[in-house]
Amino acid sequence: MATIKDRVKELTPAPVTGGVKRALVRYGQATASRRPLPDFLIIGTKRGGTTSLWNYLLRHPGVPHLFPAWNTKTSHYFEENWHRGVDWYRSHFPTERQRAAQSARYGGPVRAGEAAPLYMFHPLAPQRVHELMPQVRLIVLLRDPVERAYSHWKERRTEGHEPLDFAAALAAEPARTTGERDRLIAEENHFSEPYDWHTYRARGRYLEHLEPWLDRFDRGQLLFLPSESLYRDPAATYRRVLEFVGLPPYDPGEFRVYNDRRSAPMDPAVRAELTDYFRPYNRALSERLGMRFDWAD
């Protein structure tokens, strides 16, 4: 059944809707000084369950949506929109007055955040986040890198950005992405689609992307969660996340999986090659974090 919000959207002329959106954006920036920075960030990994976890958190009465309402998951500030400035970033979060009103309605604390899986992978994001929010809490979902890579490819494929089959895309990754990381570092306002879209293998080398975060933030500010635990026992994982960000327990009602992409099984030869490739990286990650992952043998 269509909601009132859906009906209003259908009946509103596009130019008016665009004008309203622009006015809301301007209002958000004009009130930026009254909008506290977020309490937590979900920084990764892509195709690791970040959308599911974010939607579970939004059902908690103490977690506000981003502002304006159509920005449902992330601002992309620390990677794609850095040039827009901190007032633009603050404009996405509730004002102190809105936080207080939300807290009063349900009788508990409010914790604002966003979910941006490219943050973990972007070479400049750790320092940018630390300089602006040194006390922020960071949530990291880590999925079997073999399955993550295949899921990443399926997403690119179904959205029309990947013409190659999975094996060919893996083989083409070095040529497609050579120099992109260096350019991101050298040009602070550069955004690289190849670095975001086609890094199927590189994103799964988790430890090299997490070290800059571990170097800058106290370990108590980082919560590492196997994605498989979120899928296998979402209620228990949800409780851990709520406790970590400082929210009381809550029953969201259901834990459906968001952005799931069904497909044919991965080619066994490709799976075997990727499993061998990631094995030393997985072991190093497990040792560094002092955690056991089902896929880090």
N, C-alpha and C positions, 0 to 999 in steps of 0.2 A: 504494500500500500504506500502511495506517495505521501511524504510528509508535507507539512505546511511550507517548510523551507524549500522543498523540491518544487512545489507549485509556484511559489514566488519567483524562483529562479526561472521557471518555464515562461512565466508571464511578463518578466522584466525585459524590455528591449535591450539588445546588446550594448548600444552606446551608453545607455543609462547605467547599466551594470558596470561597464568599464569606468564610468565617471565616479560611481560610488566607491569602487575599489581604489581608484587613485586618491579619492578624498580620505578613505580610511588609512591608506599608507601614509599620507601627509599628516594625518592626525596622530598616528602612532609615533612618527618621528618628532612631531612637535611636543609630545608628552614623554619623550625618551628619558628625561632626567628623573621621572617619577616611576620608571619601570626597572626594577632590579634585574640584574643578570641572572641567568638560570642557575639552579641548584645542582643539576646533573646533566650529563651528556651520555647518550648511547653512541659510542664512536665506531662500532664495527661488530662483526665484519659483514661485508656485502653478501647477500644471500645466506645469511646466518640466523635469520629469525628476528631481525631488528624491527621490521614492520609489525610482526605479531606481538612482540613485547611492548612496543609503543602503544598499540591499540588496547592491550590489556591495561596498561598504565592509565590511559585516558578514561577508562571506566571507573577508576578510583576517584571519589569525590574531592580528593586533595590535589589532583593533577589537572591544571588548566590546559586548554587547547592553546596552540600558538595563535597569535593575532596578526593579520585578520584570519577569520575562521577557515579560509580555503588553504592556508598553509598548515597542513595537518601533521607534518612530520619533521621538517627541518627548514632552516633558513639558508643552508649551504654557505654560511658566512665565512667560515675559516678555510674554505677552499675556493669556491667559485665567486663569492660576493665580497671578498675582503676589501675591495676598493670602495665599497659603499660606506664604510665607516661604522664606528661603534654605536652612534645614535640609531642608525638603520637597524643594527642588530638588536639593540634594546627594544626597538619598536615592536618586535615580535612577541614580547612577553607581557604579562599582565602588570598593571600599575600596582603600587603599594595598596591603594584603596580597593582595587579589585581583589587582590590577594586577601585582604582583611575581610571583605564581604563573603568571599568563598569559604574562608576559614570559619566564619561565624555561622554560615548556613549549615555546615555539617559538623561543626564542633571539633575540628582537628587542624593540624598544620597543613600548609600548602607547599608543594614542591614543584617548581616549574623546570622544564627541560626540553630537549629535542633529541631526535634520533638521526644521525648522519653517518652512515657507514663509510663514507670516503674520508672522514676525518682521520681515522686510524692510519690510512694509507698515504695521506698527503704529507710530503716531507716538511712542510712549514707549519702544519697545524699544531703539533705539540708545543712549539715555542709560542705561537700566537695564543693558544688557549691558556698557557701558563702565565703569560704576561698579563692577560686580561682577567683571568679567574683562577688564581693559584690554589684556591680552596675547593674548587668544583669537584664533584664526585663523578667518576667515569665508569661506565658499564661496557664490558667487552664480551660479546658472544663469539665463540670460536668453533667453527664447524669443520668436520673432516675436510681437509683442503682438496681432496680428490672430488668429493661430492659438491663442494662449493664451486670449484672450477666448472664442472659440468652444468650446474644450475645457473651460473653466471652466463655461460655460453647460451643456454636455452633462453634466458631472458633477452639477451642481445638478438638472438635469432628470431624469436617470436615478435619482437618489436621492430624488426626490419633493419637492424643495424649490423647484422652479421651475415654476409653472403656465403661464408665458408662452413664446411662441416667441422665437427669438433676437432678431429685430428689435424686438419689443415689449419684451423684457427690457432691451435697450440704451436704449430710449426711456424706460423707467420707472426707470432707475438713479438719476438725480438726485433724484427724489421719494422713492425708497426709502431713500436714504442721506444726505439732507440733514441736517446737524447731528450726524451720528454721529461723525465725526472729532473735532469740537470737544468732544463729550461724553466721548470716550475720554481726551482731554487733561485735561479738567476733573475727571473722576471716575476716579481711578487704578485702582479695582477694577472698573470697568465693563467688560463684554464685550459687543460688538455683533455679533449674527448678521447683520444686513443689511450691515454693513461687511465681514464675512468672505464672505458668500454672494453678494451681488449687485453687487460692484464689478468688473464685467467690463471696463469701459473704464478706470476709474481705476487699476487695478493695472498697466496697461500703460504708464503714464507713468513709466517706471522711474527716470529721473534725479531727479525730485522726492522719491522715496522713498529713493534711495541717498545723496543729499547729506548727510543727518544722519550716516550711517555714514562717509562720506568725511571729514567734518569732525572726527570723533572718533578715527578709527583711522588708523594709518600705512598707506599704500597697500600696503606689503609684507605686511600682514596680511589683505588682501582678494584673493581669486582670483575673477576674472570669467570665466565660461565660456559661450559660446553653447550653448544646449540642442541646437541642430542638430548641433554637433560631437559632443556626447555620443551622439546617435542615429546619426550617420554613422560615427564612428570611436570607439566606446566604449573600446577598449583604450588608445588614445593619451590620451584624456581621463582615464581611470582612472589612468594612470601619472603624469599631471600632478598629480592630486589627492593621490596617495600621497606624491609628492615634497613637495608643499606642506605637508602635515600632519606630515611627518617619519617616514614609514614606508617600509620597503624594498619593492622591486618584488614583485609577486605576481600569479599567474595565477588568477583566480576561476573559470575553466572555461567560463563562458558569460556573455552579456550580453543576456539577454532584457529586453524592455520591460515595466515594471510599470504597471498602471492605464491601459493604453491603452483608448481608447473609440472604437470604430468608429461611423460614422454617415453619413448623406447629406451630400453636399458643402454647403458654405456657399453661401447665395444670392449670386450674383455682384454684385448691387447693394449688398448689405450689405458684402461684402468690399471693394468699391471705396470705399465711404464710410469704412470703418475704415482702410483703407490711406492715404487722404488725411488723415484725422484724425491718425494716429500719425506721419506723415512728419516734421514739425518736431521732435517729441519724440525720435524715433529719431536724427535728425541731431545734436541736442544731446547725446544720450547718447554717440554714437560719438566726437564731438569731445572731450567731457569725459574719457572713459576712454582715448582714444587707441587705440581698437580698431575693427576693421571687422566689422560684422555683415551677413550676407547680406540682411537685411531693412531695413537702415538706408541707403537710397540717397540 
